[in-house]
Amino acid sequence: MANNMAMFRAMIHTANIALVKNQFSHFIHKVQNGDTVVVCARNKPVAKIVSLCPPLNCTMAGFDPRVEIFGDLEGPLIPIDQWKMLSD
């Protein structure tokens, strides 16, 4: 479950060019884990490093990526006109 929660704790890191240059592999590792790195020149944002693919070993909300969800997830499962039968 800890791996699945990594997606929900993705962070945005901000660093100046010199720091990114000196610790490039460190920042790339963070991006591979789903974080974003904003690169600044003299403390002004000039670039953003983001992953081209989702974090490794992580699926959306812990669901198996082979699962397909059909229908409306926000609407009721039982049609509204049949709700009365539930109160009997």
ZAKESE-31274 format. One record per residue: x, y, z of N, C-alpha, C in turn. Coordinates in pm, 1 decimal, padded with zeros to 6 digits, m for minus. Atoms other than C-alpha are relative to their C-alpha. Layout:
<guros>
- n.X;n.Y;n.Z;ca.X;ca.Y;ca.Z;c.X;c.Y;c.Z
- X;Y;Z;X;Y;Z;X;Y;Z
...
</guros>
This chain:
<guros>
- n.X;n.Y;n.Z;ca.X;ca.Y;ca.Z;c.X;c.Y;c.Z
- 00082.0;m00119.4;00000.0;00000.0;00000.0;00000.0;00086.6;00126.0;00000.0
- m00088.4;m00115.9;m00003.0;00292.0;00233.9;00063.4;00038.2;00043.5;m00140.9
- m00033.0;m00035.0;00137.5;00388.4;00215.8;m00306.1;m00114.7;00070.0;m00068.9
- 00117.0;m00061.1;00062.7;00034.5;00304.6;m00410.1;m00023.3;00141.1;00050.8
- 00020.6;m00132.2;m00056.8;00028.0;00604.8;m00179.7;00102.7;00099.8;m00052.5
- m00101.6;m00091.2;00053.3;00340.8;00749.4;m00346.3;m00060.5;00095.6;m00101.1
- 00062.5;m00084.4;00099.7;00118.9;00882.6;m00621.7;m00069.6;00119.4;00064.5
- 00076.2;m00104.7;m00065.3;m00079.0;01091.1;m00372.7;00087.0;00096.1;00077.7
- m00087.3;m00090.2;m00072.9;00222.5;01245.8;m00205.9;00106.3;00060.0;m00091.5
- m00094.1;m00060.7;00093.9;00395.6;01370.0;m00521.6;00021.8;00145.3;00039.4
- m00036.0;m00133.7;m00043.9;00577.2;01693.2;m00451.9;00057.4;00080.1;m00115.4
- m00065.6;m00088.4;00093.8;00701.9;01991.9;m00643.3;00124.4;00053.3;00069.5
- m00126.7;m00046.8;m00053.6;01069.0;02065.2;m00578.8;00045.7;00119.2;m00082.8
- m00053.2;m00116.1;00068.5;01223.5;02400.8;m00665.3;00148.7;00008.2;00030.0
- m00144.8;m00007.6;m00018.4;01597.8;02435.9;m00721.8;00060.5;00089.3;m00107.0
- m00071.8;m00083.0;00095.0;01838.5;02677.0;m00886.1;00084.5;m00087.1;m00092.2
- m00072.9;00074.0;00103.4;02031.7;02571.2;m01196.5;00125.0;m00066.7;00055.0
- m00125.5;00056.1;m00052.3;02361.1;02518.9;m01008.5;m00026.3;m00126.3;00080.7
- 00031.7;00117.1;m00082.0;02200.9;02276.2;m00762.2;m00046.7;m00116.5;m00087.3
- 00046.9;00105.4;00090.2;02022.0;02083.2;m01038.1;00117.5;m00058.9;m00077.5
- m00117.8;00046.3;00073.9;02348.0;02063.2;m01233.7;00086.3;m00091.6;00086.5
- m00086.8;00077.8;m00089.6;02543.1;01931.8;m00932.8;m00065.9;m00127.7;00051.0
- 00071.2;00116.0;m00054.0;02272.6;01684.7;m00820.9;m00103.5;m00051.2;m00100.3
- 00094.1;00034.2;00105.7;02111.7;01599.9;m01155.0;m00063.4;m00137.4;00020.0
- 00055.0;00135.2;m00015.5;02073.7;01225.9;m01088.7;m00097.6;m00006.5;00117.7
- 00091.6;m00005.9;m00116.1;01910.6;01302.4;m00751.3;m00137.6;00053.0;m00043.2
- 00126.5;m00058.3;00044.1;01646.2;01521.2;m00916.8;m00070.4;m00089.3;m00102.3
- 00061.1;00093.2;00095.1;01590.5;01272.4;m01201.0;m00066.9;m00115.1;00074.4
- 00060.3;00106.4;m00081.2;01526.1;01002.6;m00938.8;m00133.2;00047.6;00058.9
- 00125.0;m00054.4;m00054.8;01263.0;01227.4;m00777.4;m00108.1;00006.0;m00108.3
- 00095.7;m00008.1;00110.7;01097.3;01282.1;m01117.2;m00050.5;m00139.5;m00036.1
- 00042.1;00137.1;00030.6;01094.0;00906.6;m01182.9;m00100.2;m00051.8;00102.1
- 00093.7;00040.8;m00104.7;00903.3;00867.5;m00855.0;m00127.1;00083.6;00001.5
- 00125.5;m00074.1;00011.8;00632.1;01110.0;m00967.6;00006.2;00145.1;00042.0
- m00011.3;m00139.4;m00040.4;00761.9;01440.2;m00833.0;00027.4;00088.8;m00121.3
- m00030.0;m00098.9;00102.4;00808.0;01758.2;m01037.1;00112.0;00088.7;00050.7
- m00109.7;m00089.0;m00038.0;01120.2;01974.2;m01036.0;m00012.8;00127.3;m00082.6
- 00001.5;m00130.4;00065.6;01100.0;02345.1;m01115.6;00141.4;00055.9;00010.3
- m00136.2;m00051.0;00005.3;01436.7;02482.5;m01226.8;m00006.5;00152.4;m00009.5
- 00001.4;m00145.8;m00006.2;01506.5;02847.1;m01142.9;00134.3;00058.2;m00039.0
- m00120.0;m00080.0;00025.5;01757.1;03103.5;m01268.0;m00015.9;00127.0;00081.7
- 00008.0;m00114.6;m00092.9;01823.1;03363.2;m00999.2;m00136.3;00005.5;00069.2
- 00125.3;00016.1;m00075.2;01517.1;03235.4;m00809.1;m00126.8;00029.6;m00080.8
- 00117.8;m00016.8;00084.6;01282.0;03282.1;m01107.1;m00016.7;m00127.3;m00082.6
- 00022.3;00124.4;00074.1;01125.0;02967.7;m01260.8;00023.4;00017.3;m00150.1
- m00026.5;m00004.7;00143.7;01253.6;02896.5;m01612.5;m00030.6;m00133.1;m00069.0
- 00025.9;00131.1;00060.5;01187.3;02523.5;m01665.4;m00065.0;m00091.8;00102.4
- 00062.7;00100.8;m00085.6;00994.3;02227.6;m01530.7;00040.0;m00136.9;m00051.9
- m00034.9;00137.3;00036.2;01114.1;01865.8;m01526.4;m00110.3;m00089.9;00053.9
- 00108.4;00091.3;m00037.9;00829.4;01613.4;m01525.3;00024.3;m00135.2;m00064.9
- m00014.1;00134.6;00052.3;00808.1;01240.8;m01586.4;m00081.8;m00016.6;m00127.9
- 00073.7;00031.1;00122.3;00705.7;01114.8;m01930.1;m00095.1;m00117.3;00018.9
- 00085.4;00114.8;m00028.0;00541.1;00809.3;m01773.0;m00032.9;m00000.7;00148.9
- 00037.3;00003.9;m00140.9;00368.0;00730.3;m01441.3;00111.2;m00062.1;00084.4
- m00100.5;00058.2;m00088.6;00578.5;00636.0;m01137.0;00005.7;m00152.3;m00011.4
- m00017.8;00144.1;00009.1;00719.1;00284.0;m01142.7;m00069.9;m00071.3;00115.3
- 00063.2;00084.3;m00101.8;00533.2;00008.7;m00951.6;m00113.7;00070.3;00072.4
- 00109.1;m00072.3;m00065.8;00237.6;00234.2;m00881.9;m00118.9;00004.5;m00094.7
- 00120.8;m00008.1;00080.4;m00118.4;00209.7;m01008.2;m00093.9;00102.1;00061.9
- 00091.8;m00103.0;m00045.7;m00391.6;00468.6;m00979.5;m00087.9;m00051.1;00112.6
- 00081.2;00032.4;m00117.3;m00549.4;00446.5;m00634.0;00006.8;m00147.8;00037.5
- m00017.7;00139.1;m00037.9;m00420.3;00090.6;m00600.4;m00077.7;m00098.8;m00083.8
- 00076.1;00090.3;00084.0;m00643.2;m00052.3;m00873.3;00091.3;m00073.1;m00096.9
- m00072.6;00076.4;00101.3;m00513.6;m00322.3;m01103.6;m00024.2;00069.0;m00134.1
- 00019.9;m00072.8;00126.3;m00451.3;m00146.2;m01438.6;m00077.6;m00078.6;m00105.2
- 00077.4;00079.9;00095.0;m00622.6;m00435.0;m01619.5;m00149.1;00007.9;00025.8
- 00141.3;m00010.4;m00035.9;m00954.3;m00358.2;m01447.2;m00063.3;00113.6;m00079.3
- 00074.8;m00103.0;00070.0;m01206.7;m00167.6;m01656.4;m00126.9;00028.3;00078.3
- 00118.6;m00040.5;m00073.8;m01482.9;00027.3;m01486.2;m00102.6;00051.1;m00099.9
- 00106.6;m00038.6;00090.4;m01808.9;00058.1;m01676.7;m00109.7;00068.5;00080.2
- 00112.0;m00066.6;m00065.8;m02096.1;00288.1;m01590.3;00042.7;00127.7;00069.5
- m00019.1;m00126.9;m00067.7;m02127.6;00597.5;m01378.4;00041.7;m00024.9;00144.2
- m00046.0;00021.1;m00137.3;m01923.1;00595.9;m01058.3;m00061.3;00100.1;00097.9
- 00055.9;m00101.7;m00087.2;m02097.5;00906.5;m00924.9;m00150.7;m00014.5;00019.5
- 00145.0;00014.8;m00008.3;m02459.3;00812.0;m00988.3;m00039.1;m00118.8;00087.2
- 00046.3;00111.2;m00082.1;m02671.1;00573.0;m00782.5;00003.2;m00132.5;m00076.1
- 00000.3;00132.4;00061.7;m02649.0;00199.7;m00848.0;m00140.6;m00045.9;m00034.1
- 00139.8;00036.6;00021.0;m03025.5;00161.6;m00823.9;m00071.8;00121.7;m00057.5
- 00073.9;m00114.5;00055.3;m03250.3;00380.9;m01042.9;m00085.6;00066.9;00107.5
- 00071.7;m00078.1;m00101.2;m03416.1;00655.9;m00840.8;m00144.9;m00044.8;00013.8
- 00140.2;00041.6;m00009.3;m03766.5;00529.0;m00925.8;m00016.9;m00129.6;00078.9
- 00007.6;00123.6;m00077.4;m03685.2;00202.6;m00743.2;00044.8;00020.4;00145.7
- m00046.8;m00026.6;m00136.7;m03560.6;00369.6;m00421.0;m00109.0;m00029.8;00103.2
- 00108.6;00020.5;m00096.1;m03903.1;00337.3;m00259.2;00001.3;m00143.7;00054.3
- m00002.0;00138.6;m00045.2;m03864.2;m00040.0;m00243.3;00099.9;m00020.4;00113.0
- m00099.3;00014.7;m00107.8;m03566.5;00009.3;m00012.3;m00055.3;00040.7;00135.0
- 00055.9;m00045.0;m00127.9;m03777.9;00181.1;00254.2;m00106.6;m00093.0;00054.5
- 00105.6;00092.1;m00046.7;m04036.8;m00100.7;00278.5;00053.9;m00102.5;00096.1
</guros>
